Amino acid sequence: MYRIATNSCKDHWRKASTKREHYTDKSLEEKGQVHHIIDRQLERKWMIEALNQLSFEYRSVLYLRFYQDLKYAEIALTLDIPISTVKVRLTRGLKYLEKILNEDNRKGAGTNE
């Protein structure tokens, strides 16, 4: 079960890093929604790049919690780890992710000035 979950997470991140949303509806352009779609794609790319910088143990727990919407007990069962470990990895993973995103944001702000 753990191997299946692990491979599933790896496959998802590999696909997500190349996935793009395509919109061709002219009505989106007329309503001015193209900018929102582009912003969303850039934010998704930024988030995926940040998540990929995390170690697999943190990335897999974050993926199962926030993308698969699993409860702590379900994550623990899927990864065959104690619930306390799930909680620690979620807390630390979010902390590291926030640090990565803040560093990226500072780098981006510094290059625009």
C-alpha positions in Angstrom: 0.0 0.0 0.0 2.8 2.4 0.9 4.6 1.7 -2.4 1.3 2.4 -4.3 0.8 5.7 -2.5 4.5 6.7 -3.0 4.3 6.0 -6.7 1.0 7.7 -7.0 2.5 10.9 -5.4 5.6 10.7 -7.7 3.4 10.3 -10.8 1.2 13.2 -9.8 4.1 15.6 -9.2 5.7 14.6 -12.5 2.4 15.2 -14.4 1.6 18.4 -12.5 4.9 20.0 -13.3 4.1 19.8 -17.0 0.3 20.2 -16.9 -1.1 23.4 -18.5 -4.6 24.7 -18.6 -5.8 25.5 -22.1 -8.6 28.0 -22.7 -9.7 28.9 -26.2 -13.2 30.4 -25.5 -13.4 33.9 -27.0 -15.9 34.8 -24.3 -13.1 34.7 -21.8 -11.1 37.3 -23.7 -14.2 39.5 -24.1 -14.9 39.3 -20.3 -11.3 40.1 -19.4 -10.8 36.8 -17.6 -7.6 35.9 -19.5 -5.4 37.8 -17.0 -6.9 35.8 -14.2 -6.3 32.5 -16.0 -2.7 33.5 -16.7 -2.2 34.5 -13.1 -3.6 31.2 -11.9 -1.3 29.3 -14.2 1.7 31.2 -12.9 0.7 30.7 -9.3 0.2 26.9 -9.9 3.7 26.7 -11.6 5.2 28.6 -8.7 3.6 26.3 -6.1 4.6 23.2 -7.9 8.2 24.3 -8.2 8.2 25.1 -4.5 6.6 21.8 -3.5 9.2 20.0 -5.6 12.0 21.5 -3.5 10.6 19.7 -0.4 11.8 16.2 0.5 9.5 13.4 -0.5 8.4 12.7 3.0 6.9 16.2 3.4 5.7 16.5 -0.1 3.8 13.2 0.0 2.0 14.2 3.3 1.1 17.6 1.9 -0.2 16.1 -1.3 -2.4 13.5 0.5 -3.8 16.1 2.9 -4.4 19.1 0.6 -4.8 17.5 -2.9 -6.4 14.2 -1.9 -8.2 15.7 1.1 -7.4 12.8 3.3 -7.7 12.9 7.1 -4.7 12.4 9.4 -5.7 8.8 10.1 -6.1 8.0 6.4 -2.7 9.5 5.6 -1.1 7.5 8.5 -2.7 4.3 7.1 -1.7 5.1 3.5 1.9 5.8 4.4 2.1 3.3 7.2 3.3 5.9 9.7 1.9 7.0 13.1 -0.6 9.9 13.2 1.9 11.9 15.3 4.4 11.6 12.4 1.7 12.8 9.9 1.1 15.9 12.1 4.8 16.7 12.5 5.5 16.3 8.7 2.5 18.5 7.9 3.6 21.2 10.3 7.2 21.1 9.1 6.3 20.7 5.5 4.1 23.8 5.6 6.8 25.7 7.4 9.4 24.7 4.8 7.0 25.5 2.0 6.3 28.9 3.4 10.0 29.6 3.7 10.6 28.6 0.1 7.7 30.7 -1.2 8.9 33.7 0.8 12.5 33.3 -0.5 11.2 33.1 -4.1 9.0 36.1 -3.5 11.9 38.1 -2.2 14.1 37.1 -5.1 11.3 38.0 -7.6 10.8 41.4 -5.9 14.5 42.1 -6.0 14.8 41.5 -9.7 11.9 43.8 -10.6 13.4 46.9 -9.0 
